[in-house]
Amino acid sequence: MTNLDLVLGDVRRGMIPAHIYNDEEIFRLERERLFSRAWLFVGHDSEIPQAGDYVVRRVLDDSFILSRGEDGQVRALFNMCLHRGMQVCRAEMGNASHFRCPYHGWSYRNDGRIVGLPFHKDAYGGEAGFKRKGQTLLPAPSLDTYNGLIFLSMDPDAPPLREYLGDFTFYLDYYTRQSASGIELRGPQRWRVKANWKIGAENFAGDMYHTPQTHTSVVEIGLFREPKAEKRKDGNTYWAGNGGGTTYKLPPGTLEEKLRYVGYPDVMIEKMKQQWSDDQLNVIGRDGFMISAASAFPNMSMVHNWPRVEDSDDVLPFISLRTWQPVGPDETEVLSWFAVDAEAPEEFKALSYKAYLMCFGSTGMFEQDDVENWVSLTSTASGAMARRLLLNSRMGLLEDGTEVVPPLTRDEYAGPGEAHVGYGEYNQRHLLNRWADVLEKPVDKVSQVEVSGVAAERTEERA
């Protein structure tokens, strides 16, 4: 039996009980208390641009149809027929004006409204037995968007998405708003790894320390223009609002020179200058930091990198978005999208996609390096000895809690939140502290909707 108070107390002081990365009881609490309340990234507007377009996405065991109705509105509909519970949409994506249940033929418009019920009069006595008017597929409890990113929450009382993300939206803009048209996505690629979902989220949130070791081969073959992966220590880690990430330190120069250094053509640079705020531009131009990997709590991550292309000093930037979808305490389904500015030149889009596949696609070189570590960690965390071990996640802190390096001042760093130059596990601690805050709060109410159209509510005490 896990002593939750002891586990969370250890996490908050930066000493991580190893078994939290492969523990059935911890995973049950994550399902009940975290994934039932958090805002979760499930897709993007560009995946369903036209009326009738849809994709099917999962939140743990729940399947949702993300559908754009004839009115242009995006909805998330629980993929379960109101009659006997069959999935009404069996394809992963497509375009349809209606969804028809293959079990008994009940049919629904792409906005969720029921429009067809075979033998309605014979089987139910018509409207007297089952009133079709007002009946719809069950909508997701909460749905919201930011820069075209679609988020879903299983909590009907979830705070507004913008409030939930907080100042992390400042950094999301670098990935998702390089021009007025925003981004377009390709994918997702989907694969499963025998690893706990938290490890990837922590890694992308701020682990600059692993690059010189884990990705040695990538450095040796010259994929990085910089000859030493230790250059990461000149960048910073930042945490703001509900997310954080890492940056690279850029060489001296103007804003334009620094953006060209990572491979952006002038036509894209001009659009960035029009879209980003003065502070967003100052992070790059004045302070010399370029955003890299990041994570938004709990399980959305981003990466921005610029590998060398062929045998030259030229580099090509790419952006990727992904989610760490828990399957179990020891298995994660990764959904990975390639993202690119919608107004970028077509040649740039094609080359950027190749760079993404080479680095962080399902068979990418960085991806393979990382997964080997994560699988090993998860496997080892399942044993009895892992319950005796506290992993040290206090990098950047002295024994008394004093920070080894003070945070950057506003004169040194224009971005919101707290940023530190050099190696440190500040962001991993921030992310796991958020995890601890959520896990200690029981969920004591769930709602139930009757097919008759009358909403009922029942209260359940949760352990």
JOVENPE-V237109 format. One record per residue. N is the residue number from 0. SS is DSSP state (@ for helix, = for strand, . for the rest). Layout:
[[N;SS] [N;SS]]
This chain:
[[0;.] [1;.] [2;.] [3;@] [4;@] [5;@] [6;@] [7;@] [8;@] [9;@] [10;@] [11;@] [12;.] [13;.] [14;=] [15;=] [16;=] [17;@] [18;@] [19;@] [20;@] [21;.] [22;.] [23;@] [24;@] [25;@] [26;@] [27;@] [28;@] [29;@] [30;@] [31;@] [32;@] [33;@] [34;.] [35;.] [36;.] [37;.] [38;=] [39;=] [40;=] [41;=] [42;=] [43;=] [44;@] [45;@] [46;@] [47;@] [48;.] [49;.] [50;.] [51;.] [52;=] [53;=] [54;=] [55;=] [56;=] [57;=] [58;=] [59;.] [60;.] [61;=] [62;=] [63;=] [64;=] [65;=] [66;=] [67;=] [68;.] [69;.] [70;.] [71;.] [72;.] [73;=] [74;=] [75;=] [76;=] [77;=] [78;.] [79;.] [80;.] [81;.] [82;.] [83;.] [84;.] [85;.] [86;.] [87;.] [88;.] [89;.] [90;.] [91;.] [92;=] [93;=] [94;=] [95;.] [96;.] [97;=] [98;=] [99;=] [100;.] [101;.] [102;.] [103;.] [104;.] [105;.] [106;=] [107;=] [108;=] [109;.] [110;.] [111;.] [112;=] [113;=] [114;=] [115;=] [116;.] [117;.] [118;.] [119;@] [120;@] [121;@] [122;@] [123;@] [124;.] [125;@] [126;@] [127;@] [128;.] [129;.] [130;.] [131;.] [132;.] [133;.] [134;.] [135;=] [136;.] [137;.] [138;=] [139;.] [140;.] [141;=] [142;=] [143;=] [144;=] [145;=] [146;.] [147;.] [148;=] [149;=] [150;=] [151;=] [152;=] [153;.] [154;.] [155;.] [156;.] [157;.] [158;.] [159;.] [160;@] [161;@] [162;@] [163;@] [164;@] [165;@] [166;@] [167;@] [168;@] [169;@] [170;@] [171;@] [172;@] [173;@] [174;@] [175;@] [176;.] [177;.] [178;.] [179;.] [180;.] [181;.] [182;=] [183;=] [184;=] [185;=] [186;=] [187;=] [188;=] [189;=] [190;=] [191;=] [192;=] [193;.] [194;.] [195;.] [196;@] [197;@] [198;@] [199;@] [200;@] [201;@] [202;@] [203;@] [204;@] [205;@] [206;.] [207;.] [208;.] [209;.] [210;@] [211;@] [212;@] [213;@] [214;.] [215;@] [216;@] [217;@] [218;@] [219;@] [220;.] [221;.] [222;.] [223;.] [224;.] [225;.] [226;.] [227;.] [228;@] [229;@] [230;@] [231;@] [232;@] [233;@] [234;.] [235;=] [236;=] [237;=] [238;=] [239;=] [240;.] [241;.] [242;=] [243;=] [244;=] [245;=] [246;=] [247;=] [248;=] [249;.] [250;.] [251;.] [252;.] [253;.] [254;@] [255;@] [256;@] [257;@] [258;@] [259;@] [260;@] [261;.] [262;.] [263;.] [264;.] [265;@] [266;@] [267;@] [268;@] [269;@] [270;@] [271;@] [272;@] [273;@] [274;@] [275;.] [276;.] [277;@] [278;@] [279;@] [280;@] [281;@] [282;@] [283;@] [284;@] [285;.] [286;.] [287;.] [288;=] [289;=] [290;=] [291;=] [292;=] [293;=] [294;=] [295;=] [296;.] [297;.] [298;.] [299;=] [300;=] [301;=] [302;=] [303;=] [304;=] [305;=] [306;=] [307;=] [308;.] [309;.] [310;.] [311;.] [312;.] [313;.] [314;=] [315;=] [316;=] [317;=] [318;=] [319;=] [320;=] [321;=] [322;=] [323;=] [324;=] [325;=] [326;=] [327;=] [328;.] [329;.] [330;=] [331;=] [332;=] [333;=] [334;=] [335;=] [336;=] [337;=] [338;=] [339;=] [340;=] [341;.] [342;.] [343;.] [344;.] [345;@] [346;@] [347;@] [348;@] [349;@] [350;@] [351;@] [352;@] [353;@] [354;@] [355;@] [356;@] [357;@] [358;@] [359;@] [360;.] [361;.] [362;.] [363;.] [364;@] [365;@] [366;@] [367;@] [368;@] [369;@] [370;@] [371;@] [372;@] [373;@] [374;@] [375;@] [376;@] [377;@] [378;@] [379;@] [380;.] [381;.] [382;.] [383;.] [384;@] [385;@] [386;@] [387;@] [388;.] [389;=] [390;=] [391;=] [392;.] [393;.] [394;.] [395;.] [396;=] [397;.] [398;.] [399;.] [400;.] [401;.] [402;=] [403;.] [404;.] [405;.] [406;.] [407;.] [408;.] [409;.] [410;.] [411;.] [412;.] [413;.] [414;.] [415;.] [416;.] [417;=] [418;=] [419;=] [420;=] [421;.] [422;.] [423;.] [424;.] [425;@] [426;@] [427;@] [428;@] [429;@] [430;@] [431;@] [432;@] [433;@] [434;@] [435;@] [436;@] [437;@] [438;@] [439;.] [440;.] [441;.] [442;.] [443;.] [444;=] [445;=] [446;=] [447;=] [448;=] [449;.] [450;.] [451;.] [452;.] [453;.] [454;=] [455;=] [456;=] [457;=] [458;=] [459;.] [460;.] [461;.] [462;.]]
